[in-house]
Amino acid sequence: MSLFRPFLATNLARKGLALGCVLLAGALVAGCQVRPLYGTASTSGGLGDVSRVADQLAAIDIDSIGTNVVGRTLYNELTFNFERGAGSGEKKYNLKVLDDVSTSAVAVEQFSDVPSSFTTTMNASFVLSDIATDETLMTGRSFNSASFDFSNQRFANLRASREAQERVAKAIADDITARIAGYFASRS
């Protein structure tokens, strides 16, 4: 019996240590506040109204981005992300987005020297400014890429290229929206 006593003591000590660590972690996390970024519930404790972020996003006026597929898709996605499908009243902020889109071959068939895969890449720089004071509030850059396969069917190639451009624009719009929402959340 004396052989099992040290084992039991160390096993109980391990369990006690693990329980203590869990309780310590719980105490550390208890001080953190989690609140919805786009929510409509108001919080207490001087933190302001959480819906303020959604209201500020809806108050952003977006300059025209471009006439190509990527520019139109980026503009439409940003508009939907900011206004959430509902119109907004007064615009307080202005967003200017400059985009650079390129497509390059990334794979070539060995015997025919024909590209078999392409990558569409988009770099976007954006500036958020206050309309009333013309003060720059935030600047940033976003980057994304999407690949598509090339085949011997012309329409399939055009459609694959367009879908890759739309995927890139949607990802850039989501990134810009998240960054600007984070900016407004940190200010409230």
N, C-alpha and C positions, 0 to 999 in steps of 0.2 A: 504494500500500500504506500510505502514511503516513496516509491518511484513515481507515482502519479501526482503527488502534491506539487512538485515544482512545475509540472506541465499545466495543471489546473490554475496555478497562480499566474503563470505567464499568459495563459489563454484569457483569464479574467482581466488581466492588466491590458491586454491588447484590445479587448472589447470596450473596456473603460476608456482607453485612449481614443479609440475610434468614435465612441459616443461623445466624448469631449470635443473632438475636432468638428463633428457635425453640429454640435450646439454652438461652438465658436463661429463657424461659418454662417449659421443661421442668424446669430446676433449681428454679424458684420453686414449681412445682406438686408437685415430689417431696417437699417437706416436709409436704404436706397428707395427712391421713388420711381415708380414706373407709371407713365401716363401715355395715353394714346396720342400719336402725332397728329392724326387727322380727325380725332374724335370731337364730339360736341358736348361732352360733359364738362362741367366747370369744376375746378379744384379749389381747395381751400388752403390757407396758409400763406397767402400773399403771392402765390405763383401765377395768378391771373387766370383767364379763361383759355382752356385748351383749344376751343374753336377759333381762337384768334389766329392760329397758324393757317387754318383752312380759309379764313376770311382774308388774310394777307396774301395767300396764294391766289385767291380769286381776284384780288385787286391788281394783278400784274398784267400790263399791256405788253404784248409780244410784237416786236417789229417783224416785218415780212422777212422770211428766211431765204426763200429762193423759189424758182419756178420749176425746178426739176422734181423728180419723184421723191428724193430724199428730203429736200427742203420742205415740200408740202406735207409729207408724212410727219416730219419733226415738228412743224408748226401745229398740225392738227393734234398730235399726241400731247404736246405741251399745253395746248388750250384745254383739252379734255382733262389732263392731270390737274391743272390749276383750278378750273371752274367746276370739275366733277359733273359735267353734263348740264349744269344749271348756269344761266347767265349771271353776270355780276353787275353791280352798280358802278360806282366811281372807281376809276383806276388811279392808284397812287404810285405804282412802280412801273418801270419800263425795263424790258429784257431785250437785249440785242444778242443775237447768236450768229456767229460766223462759222460756216462749215466748210470743210475740205474733204471731198469724197474721191477716192481712187479705187480702181479695180486692177488687179494684177494676177497674172497666171502663176500658179504655184506648183502645178504638175503638168508634165508634157508626156504624151504617149511616146514610147520608145522608138518605134519604127516609122511613124508618120509625122513626127514633129508638130503635132496638133495639141494645143492645150486641153487637158482633161479636167482641170479643176481651177477655179478662180477664187480669189478672196477680195471682198469689198471692204474697204477700210474707211472710217470716218473719224476725223478730228474736229472737234467743235470747241470754240472759245466763246464764253458768254460773259456779259456784263449786266449786272442788276443795278439800276440806279433809281433814285427818288425823283419823281416827276417834278415836284414842287421846288426842290432845291438843286436839282441836277447833280446831286452828290452820288458818287459811286459807292454803293453799299457792299457789293460783292463781285468778285471776278473768279473765273475758274475755267478749267479745260476738261474735256471729256473725250475718251477714245474708246472705240469698239470696232470689231471686225466680224464678218460672217463669210463663210465659204459656201460655194455652190459648185455642182458638177456640170461639166460641159458635155453635151452629147451631139449626135448628128441630126437632131431635130431642132429646127430653127425656133419654132414657137416655144418649145420646152426650154431652150436656152434663154430666150427673152423673159419668160415667166420666172425661171430660177434666179436670174439676175435681179429682177424687180423684187422678188421676195427677200433676197439677201439684203437689198437696199432698205426695204421696209423693216427688217429685223434689226439692222444697224440703227436706223432712226428711232425705233421704239426703245431700244436699249439706252441710247443717248438721252432721249427724253426722260426716261425713268431716272437716270443718273442725275440729270440737271434738276429734276423735281425734288429728288431726295436731298440734294445738297442745299437747295434754296429753302426747303422745309426745315432742314436742320439749322440753317442760319436763323430763320424766324423763331424756331423753338428755343434756341439758345438765348435769344433776346427777350423772350417773355418770362 
